Amino acid sequence: MGLRLNDKWIWDPWLAVDGADYHVYFLQAPRRIGNPEKRHRNVSIGHAVSQDLRHWELLPDALHPAADAGAWDDFTTWTGSVIRHAGQWYMFYTGGRRSEDALIQRIGFAVSHDLIHWERYPGNPVILCDSERYEPLTPEDWYELTWRDPWVMRDASNEGFYAFITARSRHGPRDARGVIALARSSNLREWQVLDPVTRPGEFGYMEVPQVVQIGTRFHLLFSTVKAYHSSARQRRLHASPETGIYVCSADALQGPYLDMPDSALLGTSTYTFYAGKILQDPHGHWVLLPMRYLDQSGQFVGEMHDPVPLQISADGSLLLEQGVC
């Protein structure tokens, strides 16, 4: 059944689990704009809730771009994540300014007591790109300052927090600088940007990251489209690049995540699925909740698919059950 809105495209989901309720947040844009390529600059954050990950009740929107002209997020409110801390929910998200055409990306958060009503933190933005470690806005190399899609989670070993962020390295071929950046905090308000947890060389960008622990292994999910596979990767694989959801693993939360996959966990060369999240369903089974990205004719779909069952192999790697998509 999934989640489809008649009047809006939706994409890039993230979830919060509160008791029996699964709250999903997602980017949305009105279908009336006609061209789905314009969706990123006509965006807000939608919200729905479910008890089974299949039947969804639409709730009031979570966030819209700020009403104050000149605010760091007065034009775009893009992908993020939700975490609970000290009796409150924190939603981290990506913001863009209208005066900059959202080409410079920054990260801030809003707080909530009920997962429905959200209030922006007055000290936003809180995580900025460190131009000594990551590529700043350099139009001759890339069309934007890539610093988005924060996946924030607690480090069980020391009770601190880490954010995994879509970013680009300062060095290497222009089509191969995509990395996942890392930032660290003790209180969710003050952040230190660290070195990336992946190496450049494979992709122009690695977006919508998620890190999930299953057993003793940590799995990093990210998505990319076939147009942003580096030329070096294509030469190495001797295969058509795949749009889809990729996963690599590590023994520690902070990585490094170096075993870059040759093929997508879920994806094809004809554009199908994107921006999935791994979680446990009401029965405790691990599933992947992906978005339907493009159809077989290359048209944007913009809806959420039903959960896809995952299998954990003997070596701890993740596999999809056969024939489920």
C-alpha positions as CSV (number, residue, x, y, z in Angstrom):
1,M,0.0,0.0,0.0
2,G,2.8,2.5,0.9
3,L,2.1,6.2,1.2
4,R,1.1,8.3,-1.8
5,L,-0.4,11.8,-1.7
6,N,-2.7,12.8,-4.5
7,D,-1.7,16.5,-4.3
8,K,2.0,16.2,-3.4
9,W,5.1,14.3,-4.4
10,I,7.0,12.9,-1.4
11,W,10.6,11.8,-1.0
12,D,13.5,11.3,1.5
13,P,11.7,9.8,4.5
14,W,13.1,9.6,8.1
15,L,11.4,8.1,11.1
16,A,10.9,8.3,14.8
17,V,9.4,5.4,16.9
18,D,7.3,6.3,19.9
19,G,5.8,3.2,21.5
20,A,3.7,1.5,19.0
21,D,3.7,4.5,16.6
22,Y,6.0,4.9,13.7
23,H,6.2,8.6,12.8
24,V,7.5,9.3,9.3
25,Y,8.7,12.7,8.1
26,F,9.4,13.4,4.5
27,L,10.0,16.1,2.0
28,Q,7.0,17.1,0.0
29,A,6.2,19.5,-2.9
30,P,2.8,20.3,-4.6
31,R,2.1,18.4,-7.8
32,R,0.5,21.6,-9.2
33,I,4.0,23.1,-9.9
34,G,4.0,20.7,-12.8
35,N,7.7,19.9,-13.1
36,P,9.0,17.6,-10.4
37,E,12.5,18.9,-11.0
38,K,11.3,22.1,-9.2
39,R,10.3,20.2,-6.1
40,H,13.4,21.0,-4.1
41,R,12.7,24.7,-4.1
42,N,9.0,24.3,-3.4
43,V,9.5,22.1,-0.4
44,S,8.2,21.5,3.1
45,I,8.4,18.7,5.7
46,G,5.3,16.4,5.9
47,H,4.3,14.0,8.6
48,A,2.3,10.7,8.9
49,V,2.0,8.0,11.5
50,S,1.4,4.2,11.3
51,Q,1.4,1.2,13.6
52,D,2.3,-1.3,10.9
53,L,4.5,0.7,8.4
54,R,1.8,0.0,5.7
55,H,-1.3,2.0,6.6
56,W,-0.6,5.7,7.2
57,E,-2.5,8.5,8.8
58,L,-1.5,11.9,7.5
59,L,-0.8,14.5,10.2
60,P,-0.2,18.3,10.1
61,D,3.0,19.3,8.3
62,A,6.0,19.4,10.6
63,L,8.0,22.3,9.2
64,H,7.8,24.9,6.4
65,P,10.5,27.3,5.4
66,A,10.9,30.2,7.9
67,A,8.7,33.2,7.4
68,D,11.5,35.6,8.2
69,A,13.2,36.8,5.1
70,G,16.9,36.2,5.4
71,A,16.7,33.4,7.9
72,W,19.1,30.5,7.3
73,D,16.1,28.3,6.2
74,D,13.7,30.9,4.6
75,F,13.7,29.0,1.3
76,T,14.2,25.3,1.8
77,T,13.8,22.8,4.7
78,W,15.4,19.6,3.5
79,T,16.2,16.1,4.7
80,G,17.1,15.3,8.3
81,S,16.5,12.9,11.2
82,V,14.8,12.8,14.6
83,I,16.3,11.7,18.0
84,R,15.0,11.8,21.5
85,H,17.1,13.3,24.3
86,A,16.3,14.6,27.8
87,G,12.5,14.3,27.4
88,Q,12.4,16.1,24.1
89,W,12.5,15.2,20.4
90,Y,15.1,16.9,18.2
91,M,14.6,17.1,14.5
92,F,17.8,18.0,12.6
93,Y,17.3,19.2,9.1
94,T,19.0,21.0,6.2
95,G,18.2,24.7,5.5
96,G,18.8,27.0,2.5
97,R,18.4,30.7,2.0
98,R,16.4,32.3,-0.8
99,S,19.1,34.9,-1.4
100,E,21.6,32.1,-2.0
101,D,19.2,30.0,-4.1
102,A,19.8,27.3,-1.4
103,L,23.3,26.7,-2.9
104,I,24.9,26.9,0.5
105,Q,23.6,24.2,2.8
106,R,23.5,24.4,6.6
107,I,22.2,22.2,9.4
108,G,20.0,23.1,12.4
109,F,17.2,21.6,14.5
110,A,13.7,22.0,15.9
111,V,12.4,20.6,19.2
112,S,9.1,19.0,20.1
113,H,7.4,17.3,23.1
114,D,4.9,15.4,21.0
115,L,6.4,14.8,17.5
116,I,3.7,17.0,16.1
117,H,4.4,20.6,17.1
118,W,8.0,21.8,16.4
119,E,9.8,24.9,17.5
120,R,13.0,26.0,15.8
121,Y,16.1,26.4,18.0
122,P,17.0,30.1,18.2
123,G,20.7,29.4,17.9
124,N,20.4,27.8,14.4
125,P,22.3,26.8,12.3
126,V,24.4,24.5,14.5
127,I,26.5,22.4,12.1
128,L,28.4,24.3,9.4
129,C,30.7,23.0,6.7
130,D,34.4,23.0,7.8
131,S,36.1,24.3,4.6
132,E,39.4,23.0,5.8
133,R,38.1,19.4,5.7
134,Y,35.3,19.7,3.1
135,E,34.7,21.4,-0.2
136,P,33.3,24.9,0.1
137,L,31.2,26.5,-2.6
138,T,33.4,26.3,-5.6
139,P,31.2,26.7,-8.8
140,E,34.0,25.7,-11.1
141,D,34.1,22.3,-9.4
142,W,30.5,21.7,-8.2
143,Y,27.2,23.5,-8.4
144,E,26.5,23.8,-4.6
145,L,28.1,23.6,-1.2
146,T,27.1,20.1,-0.3
147,W,26.3,19.9,3.4
148,R,23.0,18.2,4.0
149,D,20.9,15.2,5.2
150,P,22.1,14.9,8.8
151,W,21.6,11.5,10.4
152,V,22.1,12.1,14.1
153,M,22.4,9.2,16.6
154,R,23.7,8.5,20.1
155,D,27.0,6.8,20.7
156,A,26.1,4.1,23.3
157,S,29.8,3.8,24.3
158,N,30.1,7.4,25.7
159,E,26.6,8.9,25.6
160,G,27.7,11.5,23.0
161,F,26.1,12.1,19.7
162,Y,27.3,11.9,16.1
163,A,26.0,13.4,12.9
164,F,26.6,11.7,9.5
165,I,26.4,14.3,6.7
166,T,26.3,14.3,2.9
167,A,29.5,16.3,1.9
168,R,32.3,16.5,-0.6
169,S,36.1,16.2,-0.1
170,R,38.3,19.1,-1.0
171,H,40.6,16.9,-3.1
172,G,40.4,14.5,-6.0
173,P,38.6,14.4,-9.4
174,R,35.5,16.6,-9.4
175,D,33.2,13.7,-10.1
176,A,34.6,11.6,-7.3
177,R,34.6,13.8,-4.2
178,G,31.4,12.5,-2.5
179,V,31.9,11.5,1.2
180,I,30.0,11.1,4.4
181,A,31.2,13.7,6.9
182,L,31.2,13.2,10.6
183,A,30.4,15.7,13.4
184,R,30.4,15.1,17.2
185,S,28.4,16.7,20.1
186,S,27.9,16.2,23.8
187,N,24.6,18.2,24.0
188,L,23.1,18.4,20.4
189,R,23.7,22.2,20.3
190,E,27.5,22.5,20.0
191,W,29.2,20.5,17.3
192,Q,32.8,19.7,16.2
193,V,33.2,18.7,12.6
194,L,35.6,15.7,12.1
195,D,37.1,13.9,9.2
196,P,34.9,11.9,6.9
197,V,34.0,8.2,7.6
198,T,34.3,7.2,3.9
199,R,37.0,7.8,1.3
200,P,36.3,9.8,-1.9
201,G,36.7,8.2,-5.3
202,E,33.4,6.5,-6.0
203,F,30.6,9.1,-6.3
204,G,29.9,12.8,-6.9
205,Y,27.7,12.6,-3.8
206,M,26.4,10.1,-1.3
207,E,23.2,11.4,0.1
208,V,20.4,10.7,2.6
209,P,22.7,8.7,4.9
210,Q,21.6,6.4,7.8
211,V,23.8,4.4,10.2
212,V,22.1,1.4,11.9
213,Q,23.6,-1.2,14.3
214,I,22.6,-4.8,13.7
215,G,24.4,-7.2,16.0
216,T,27.9,-6.1,16.4
217,R,28.1,-4.4,12.9
218,F,27.3,-0.9,11.9
219,H,25.8,-0.3,8.5
220,L,25.9,2.9,6.5
221,L,23.2,3.4,4.0
222,F,23.3,6.1,1.3
223,S,21.7,6.8,-2.1
224,T,23.0,8.2,-5.4
225,V,21.8,8.4,-9.0
226,K,23.6,6.7,-11.9
227,A,24.7,10.1,-13.3
228,Y,26.9,10.7,-10.2
229,H,29.0,7.5,-10.3
230,S,32.6,8.6,-10.9
231,S,34.3,7.8,-14.2
232,A,36.9,5.9,-12.2
233,R,34.2,3.8,-10.6
234,Q,32.6,3.0,-13.9
235,R,36.0,2.0,-15.4
236,R,36.6,-0.3,-12.4
237,L,33.3,-2.0,-12.5
238,H,32.9,-2.4,-16.2
239,A,29.1,-2.2,-15.6
240,S,26.2,0.2,-16.0
241,P,25.9,2.4,-12.9
242,E,22.9,1.9,-10.8
243,T,20.6,4.5,-9.2
244,G,19.6,3.2,-5.8
245,I,20.3,2.5,-2.1
246,Y,23.8,1.4,-1.2
247,V,25.2,0.0,2.1
248,C,28.7,-0.5,3.5
249,S,29.7,-1.6,7.0
250,A,32.2,-1.1,9.8
251,D,33.1,-2.5,13.2
252,A,32.6,0.8,15.0
253,L,30.0,3.6,14.8
254,Q,32.6,6.1,13.7
255,G,33.9,3.9,11.0
256,P,35.8,4.0,8.8
257,Y,33.3,2.6,6.2
258,L,35.7,1.5,3.5
259,D,34.1,-1.6,1.9
260,M,32.3,0.4,-0.8
261,P,29.8,-1.8,-2.6
262,D,30.0,-2.6,-6.3
263,S,26.2,-2.8,-6.6
264,A,23.2,-1.3,-4.9
265,L,21.3,-3.0,-2.1
266,L,18.2,-1.9,-3.9
267,G,18.4,-0.2,-7.2
268,T,18.7,-0.7,-11.0
269,S,20.2,1.0,-14.0
270,T,16.6,2.2,-14.9
271,Y,16.0,4.3,-11.8
272,T,13.6,2.7,-9.3
273,F,14.1,3.0,-5.5
274,Y,15.9,5.6,-3.4
275,A,16.5,7.1,0.1
276,G,15.6,4.0,2.1
277,K,15.7,3.7,5.9
278,I,16.3,0.5,7.9
279,L,14.3,-0.2,11.0
280,Q,12.6,-3.0,12.9
281,D,8.9,-3.6,12.1
282,P,6.3,-4.3,14.9
283,H,7.3,-8.0,14.9
284,G,11.0,-7.2,15.4
285,H,12.1,-8.0,11.9
286,W,14.6,-5.8,10.1
287,V,13.1,-4.1,7.0
288,L,14.0,-1.4,4.5
289,L,11.5,1.4,3.9
290,P,12.4,2.9,0.5
291,M,10.9,5.6,-1.7
292,R,9.8,4.9,-5.3
293,Y,12.0,7.3,-7.2
294,L,11.4,7.0,-11.0
295,D,9.3,4.6,-13.0
296,Q,10.4,2.6,-16.0
297,S,9.8,5.5,-18.3
298,G,12.1,7.8,-16.2
299,Q,9.2,9.8,-14.7
300,F,9.4,10.9,-11.1
301,V,7.1,8.9,-8.9
302,G,7.4,10.5,-5.4
303,E,5.7,8.0,-3.1
304,M,6.8,5.6,-0.3
305,H,7.0,1.9,-0.9
306,D,5.9,-0.8,1.6
307,P,8.7,-2.2,3.9
308,V,11.0,-4.6,2.2
309,P,12.2,-7.6,4.4
310,L,16.0,-7.8,5.0
311,Q,18.1,-10.9,5.6
312,I,21.3,-10.8,7.7
313,S,23.9,-13.1,6.3
314,A,26.3,-15.2,8.4
315,D,29.1,-12.6,8.0
316,G,26.7,-9.8,9.1
317,S,26.1,-8.3,5.7
318,L,22.6,-7.2,4.6
319,L,20.6,-8.8,1.8
320,L,17.1,-8.2,0.5
321,E,14.6,-11.1,0.4
322,Q,14.3,-12.2,-3.2
323,G,11.3,-11.2,-5.3
324,V,10.0,-8.6,-2.9
325,C,10.2,-5.6,-5.3
